[in-house]
Amino acid sequence: MEKNTSKIALVTGGSRGLGKNMALKLAAKGIDVVLTYNRNQIEAEKVVAAVEAAGQRAVALQLDTADTKGFDAFIMRLGNVLQEVFGTARFDFLINNAGTALHADFAETTEEQLDTIVNIHFKGVFLLTQKALPYLEDGGRIINISSGLARFSFNGSSAYGAMKGAVEVLTRYLAKELGPRGIAANVVAPGAIETDFSGGLVRDNKEINAHIAGLTALGRVGLPDDIGGVVAFLCSDEARWINGQRIEVSGGIFL
């Protein structure tokens, strides 16, 4: 086992969409990657191969971010992987990206749906970050992925948007409380992006795509390449003085 000299990022939900792009952009900056996947191990291993092709180390670990009871076992696996694969006890960057969509009007949102969204988008982020702190290097970074829907409103996104809003408030508290360890915490809030998220709604529905493009100052819908590089930048030394901030990456929608 060679001792690791690269910094290491943990990207949840890194097997597809924005998480995949984040992993590749991090690798392009010389950062090793541990990525998590929920079900699709095959796609996760493809991302691992792509990171390795870029000259960095990578590992994929299974994690259901809605199952908070499984976090202790995951953290134990993470600790073992850090030692066995990377030759270290700690990692440098935590990117809380994993998530699912929910489209339901407020009056029709069920308690079960709300519980699921709370677990994935808030409770999961809160507790996974908490449990990862002993493994996160002093001077490291936490990047929580939010959404433009925490600033503006579309019908059917009340639960999702509210949880993203909660994560944004949490991030400011993380920045404050972890400051003595030199750990910066920030939010990246994408606008509508062409991925398979929400069943590929923005990517595949031409009417919705055109409508959102018309609301956006730069005149188009976002692409994964618009997001991953921003996350990678926040993990760079150039971003060391950015802390407790919300960076919306939306091309200027609803200005």
N, C-alpha and C positions, 0 to 999 in steps of 0.2 A: 504494500500500500504506500503510494507516494503521498507526502504531506501536501495538503491543498494550499495553493498560493492565491487562488482567485477568491473573490467574495462570492457569497451564495445567497440566492433569493428563493424564498418559498412562495409559489404562486398557486393559490387554490383555484380550482376550476380551470386548469391549464391545458386541457386536452382539446379544446376547440375555441372558435370565436375569438373574443378579445383576449382571453387568457393565453391562448396559443400564440397570438401575436406578441403579447407581452414577453412570453418566454423567449421567443426568437429575437426580439429587440434587446432584451437583457443579454442574451448570448453574444449578440453583435458588439456589445460593449465590454465583453470579456468577463461576464458574470456567469457562474455556474447556477444551475436551476434544479430545484426540487419542485415538481408540479404534482398536483393532486387531480384525481378524476373520480367521478361518482360511479359510473357504470362502464364507460367505454374505454376499456384498457387498450384495445387495439389502436385507437386514435391517439391515446396518451403515449404509447410507445413510438408512434410515428413522430410525435413532437420531440421525444427524447432523442430519436435518431437525427432529427433536424438540428437540434442543439449540439449534438456531438459532431455533426458534419461541419458546424461552425467553429469547432475547436474547443468546445467547453464540455464539462461533465454535466450529466443530467440523470435524474431518477424520477420515476413515476410511482406515487403511492396512492392507494385507494382511500377515499375519505368522503363520507356523507356529512356535509356540514349541517344538515338538519338533525342529525343524531348526536346531540351533545354528549350523551353518555359514552359514546365511543371515542371521545377526544383524548382521554388518558392513554388508551392503547395506541392511538395514532402518534401521540407525542413520544411514546416509548419507541415506536418504530422509527420515527424521525431521528431520535437521538442515536439509535443504532446505525442508521444510514449515514448520518453525519460522520460517525467514527469510521465505519467500514469503507465507505466510498470516497469521502472527502478528507479523511484524516484530521478531523477537527471536532470540537464539542459544541460549536455554535454556528449560527448563520447570521446574515447581515441585514436582509431585507424581507419583510413580511408583506405580501400583497394579498389582501382579502378581496378576491374577485368572484368566487363561486356564487352562483345565484340562478334563480328561475323567475319567470314572469308570472304574473297573475292579471288577467283581464276580467274584472267583475265590478259592476256598479256597486257603490257603497251600500245601497239598500238591500242588495242581493248577496253580498259577501257573507259566507257562512263562517261560523266560529272555527271549523276545521281548516278552512282556507286561510283564515287569519293566523291561526296557530302555526301553520306551515311557513307562512311568510315571515312571521316573527322569528321562528327558529332559524331559518336560513339566513335572513338578511340582517337580523340584529342580535339575537341571543347567540347564534353561532359565531358571529364576528367577535362579540364581546368575550365569550368564554374561550374561543380558540386563541385569541390574542393574549388573554390572561395566562393561559396554560403554556403558551410559547415564550413568555417573557424570560424564563431562566435560560433559554437557549438563544435568545436574541442578543447579539453583541452590543455592548455600550457603544454609542455613536452610530447605531444602526438606524433603519428607517421603517416606518409603518405606512403603507399606502392603502387606504380603504376606497373601494370603487363604489361610487354613488350613482346618481342619474340626474339628468336635467329635470326629471319629474319631481325632484325635491324642491325645485325653484318655480316651475310652471306646472299647470294642471291640464291633464286630459281625462275625459270621462273614462271610468273603468280602471283607474290606477291608484285609487285612494290608499289601499293597504300597502301596495308596493312603494309608492311615493313617500308615505308616512314613515316606513321603516328606513328608507334611504335618508330621510331627514333626521331620524334618530341616530343613524351612523355618523352623519355629519357633526352633530352635537357631540357625540362620543369622541370623535377624532380630536376635537378641541381640548377635551379633558385629557386624552392621552398625551397630547402635546405638552400640556401643562404638567401633568404628574410624572411623565417620563423624562422631562427636560433635565433633571439632575443626572440622568444617565447619558445624556447627550443624544437621546433618541428623538428624532423628528417624526411627526405624524401629520400626514396630509390626506386630502380627499381629491380624487380625480372623478369628475362627474361627466360621463359621455352624454352626448345627445343621441338622437336616433342613428343607429349604425346598421349597415347591411351585413348581418350575420344570420346564423340559424336560430338566434335567440327569439323566443316567442314564436317558434314555428316558422321562422324566416319571414315574419309579417312585413317588416320594412323592406327587406331585400326582394321579396317575390311579388308583393302587391304593388303594381305599377301606380295605381291611383293614390295609395297612401304614400308611396315614395315621392311622387310628384308634389303632393300636398305639403309634405314636410320640407322638401327642397324649396318650395315657394315661400315658406316661412323663415328660411335661413338666409342670412346676409350673404354668405358665400355661394348660395344658389344650388346646393346639392345636399344629399344625405351623406353622413359620415361613413368611412370605411375603417376596418380594423387597423390598417396602417396609420390612421390618424390618432390612434389611442396608445398603442404599445410604446411608441417612442417617447411619449410624455411620461409614462410610468418609468421607463428606463432613465430618462433625464432626472427624475426625482431621486433615483438611486445613485446619481453621479455626484462627484465632489463639487461640481458647479452649483448644485442645488442645496448645498449644506445649510444655507441660511433661510431656506423656505420651511416654515413650520406653522402648523395650525391653520393651514389655508385650504380653501376649496377652489380647485381649478376646474372650471367647466370647459370641456372640449367638445363644442357643439357647432362650430362654424358660425356662431352668432345667431341662434334661433331666438325669436321673441325678444329682440332688442328694443 
